[in-house]
Amino acid sequence: MERFVQYILGGGIALVGGLWVLAGVGRGTPVWAGGLVAVLLGSLGLAVGIGTELAV
């Protein structure tokens, strides 16, 4: 599988999982903080995967 596809797929899964955690857990808990980290890393993964395929 292409590297950019791995970044996009992994980033999307992490983003959706993190958003589910943020929606379902009380704010300020350690689990909520973990969900926030997952959202940030998922967004970064999506950005890297898409950015590697863009030509300037």
N, CA, C and O of each residue as an XYZ file, in Angstrom:
224
protein
N       0.848     -1.168      0.000
C       0.000      0.000      0.000
C       0.901      1.240      0.000
O       1.954      1.267      0.636
N       0.461      2.244     -0.720
C       1.233      3.484     -0.810
C       1.339      4.153      0.554
O       0.446      4.030      1.392
N       2.434      4.857      0.762
C       2.678      5.504      2.049
C       1.638      6.579      2.351
O       1.174      6.684      3.486
N       1.265      7.383      1.344
C       0.299      8.451      1.601
C      -1.068      7.878      1.967
O      -1.800      8.485      2.749
N      -1.419      6.724      1.415
C      -2.687      6.086      1.762
C      -2.657      5.621      3.213
O      -3.664      5.722      3.914
N      -1.529      5.118      3.664
C      -1.397      4.699      5.057
C      -1.575      5.885      5.997
O      -2.234      5.769      7.030
N      -0.988      7.023      5.641
C      -1.143      8.224      6.469
C      -2.598      8.686      6.510
O      -3.119      9.024      7.573
N      -3.246      8.699      5.356
C      -4.629      9.158      5.301
C      -5.543      8.199      6.061
O      -6.403      8.641      6.823
N      -5.371      6.915      5.868
C      -6.215      5.930      6.541
C      -5.995      5.947      8.057
O      -6.954      5.983      8.827
N      -4.749      5.920      8.470
C      -4.444      5.964      9.904
C      -4.889      7.251     10.554
O      -5.417      7.243     11.666
N      -4.678      8.364      9.859
C      -5.105      9.657     10.387
C      -6.612      9.749     10.517
O      -7.123     10.283     11.502
N      -7.320      9.235      9.535
C      -8.775      9.268      9.586
C      -9.334      8.414     10.711
O     -10.272      8.821     11.397
N      -8.761      7.229     10.902
C      -9.217      6.357     11.986
C      -8.931      6.993     13.344
O      -9.785      6.972     14.230
N      -7.738      7.556     13.513
C      -7.401      8.210     14.778
C      -8.294      9.425     15.026
O      -8.712      9.672     16.158
N      -8.580     10.175     13.980
C      -9.424     11.361     14.121
C     -10.842     10.978     14.548
O     -11.389     11.571     15.478
N     -11.428     10.009     13.888
C     -12.792      9.592     14.232
C     -12.839      9.000     15.639
O     -13.741      9.313     16.416
N     -11.869      8.148     15.966
C     -11.829      7.569     17.308
C     -11.675      8.628     18.387
O     -12.340      8.572     19.422
N     -10.797      9.592     18.143
C     -10.603     10.670     19.107
C     -11.836     11.533     19.279
O     -12.156     11.951     20.392
N     -12.531     11.801     18.185
C     -13.755     12.592     18.277
C     -14.840     11.843     19.046
O     -15.600     12.461     19.793
N     -14.925     10.530     18.877
C     -15.879      9.737     19.658
C     -15.565      9.828     21.144
O     -16.466      9.962     21.972
N     -14.282      9.755     21.474
C     -13.894      9.851     22.883
C     -14.252     11.225     23.436
O     -14.797     11.327     24.535
N     -13.953     12.274     22.689
C     -14.261     13.626     23.157
C     -15.760     13.821     23.350
O     -16.179     14.530     24.265
N     -16.566     13.203     22.501
C     -18.012     13.363     22.605
C     -18.602     12.544     23.749
O     -19.645     12.904     24.294
N     -17.942     11.445     24.117
C     -18.544     10.545     25.080
C     -18.001     10.591     26.487
O     -18.559      9.955     27.381
N     -16.925     11.325     26.709
C     -16.266     11.335     28.021
C     -16.297     12.750     28.575
O     -16.258     13.722     27.821
N     -16.368     12.859     29.882
C     -16.384     14.167     30.530
C     -15.109     14.948     30.283
O     -14.011     14.392     30.251
N     -15.278     16.244     30.111
C     -14.135     17.114     29.813
C     -13.194     17.200     31.010
O     -13.631     17.283     32.158
N     -11.899     17.179     30.722
C     -10.880     17.336     31.750
C     -10.376     16.032     32.337
O      -9.482     16.052     33.183
N     -10.914     14.908     31.921
C     -10.443     13.626     32.431
C      -9.227     13.168     31.629
O      -9.000     13.656     30.522
N      -8.445     12.241     32.172
C      -7.292     11.727     31.416
C      -7.693     11.055     30.091
O      -6.966     11.146     29.102
N      -8.835     10.393     30.083
C      -9.296      9.760     28.835
C      -9.639     10.829     27.805
O      -9.366     10.659     26.616
N     -10.235     11.921     28.254
C     -10.555     13.027     27.353
C      -9.276     13.608     26.753
O      -9.233     13.925     25.564
N      -8.241     13.747     27.573
C      -6.961     14.266     27.080
C      -6.364     13.322     26.046
O      -5.783     13.769     25.057
N      -6.504     12.017     26.270
C      -6.038     11.051     25.279
C      -6.800     11.165     23.975
O      -6.215     11.031     22.900
N      -8.111     11.414     24.056
C      -8.905     11.627     22.851
C      -8.472     12.877     22.109
O      -8.455     12.903     20.878
N      -8.124     13.905     22.852
C      -7.648     15.141     22.225
C      -6.332     14.907     21.492
O      -6.134     15.418     20.390
N      -5.444     14.146     22.096
C      -4.176     13.807     21.443
C      -4.442     13.004     20.172
O      -3.799     13.233     19.148
N      -5.384     12.068     20.232
C      -5.722     11.264     19.054
C      -6.272     12.146     17.930
O      -5.956     11.936     16.759
N      -7.094     13.129     18.291
C      -7.622     14.056     17.283
C      -6.491     14.848     16.638
O      -6.454     14.997     15.417
N      -5.587     15.347     17.440
C      -4.480     16.141     16.893
C      -3.573     15.298     16.001
O      -3.184     15.735     14.918
N      -3.237     14.094     16.452
C      -2.380     13.225     15.642
C      -3.100     12.758     14.374
O      -2.483     12.642     13.315
N      -4.390     12.493     14.483
C      -5.160     12.111     13.304
C      -5.210     13.226     12.277
O      -5.074     12.983     11.078
N      -5.404     14.438     12.745
C      -5.409     15.582     11.826
C      -4.051     15.764     11.171
O      -3.960     16.068      9.982
N      -3.003     15.576     11.948
C      -1.650     15.676     11.400
C      -1.407     14.587     10.361
O      -0.827     14.856      9.309
N      -1.841     13.369     10.642
C      -1.683     12.279      9.684
C      -2.410     12.551      8.380
O      -1.873     12.298      7.302
N      -3.624     13.062      8.475
C      -4.355     13.422      7.259
C      -3.631     14.513      6.471
O      -3.522     14.437      5.247
N      -3.144     15.517      7.175
C      -2.444     16.617      6.513
C      -1.180     16.140      5.816
O      -0.885     16.560      4.697
N      -0.432     15.263      6.479
C       0.799     14.751      5.873
C       0.467     13.896      4.664
O       1.106     14.023      3.619
N      -0.531     13.019      4.794
C      -0.892     12.155      3.675
C      -1.363     12.932      2.454
O      -1.006     12.603      1.322
N      -2.160     13.955      2.687
C      -2.639     14.766      1.564
C      -1.524     15.656      1.036
O      -1.390     15.843     -0.173
N      -0.724     16.203      1.945
C       0.348     17.125      1.540
C       1.432     16.476      0.698
O       2.051     17.139     -0.134
N       1.668     15.195      0.903
C       2.723     14.529      0.117
C       2.311     14.344     -1.340
O       3.170     14.168     -2.203
N       1.018     14.382     -1.624
C       0.555     14.174     -2.992
C       0.266     15.462     -3.740
O      -0.030     15.427     -4.934
N       0.348     16.604     -3.057
C       0.095     17.875     -3.730
C       1.353     18.346     -4.439
O       2.449     18.309     -3.879
N       1.186     18.783     -5.661
C       2.300     19.342     -6.426
C       2.147     20.860     -6.464
O       1.067     21.385     -6.733
N       3.241     21.545     -6.191
C       3.211     23.002     -6.175
C       3.484     23.537     -7.554
O       3.502     24.751     -7.753
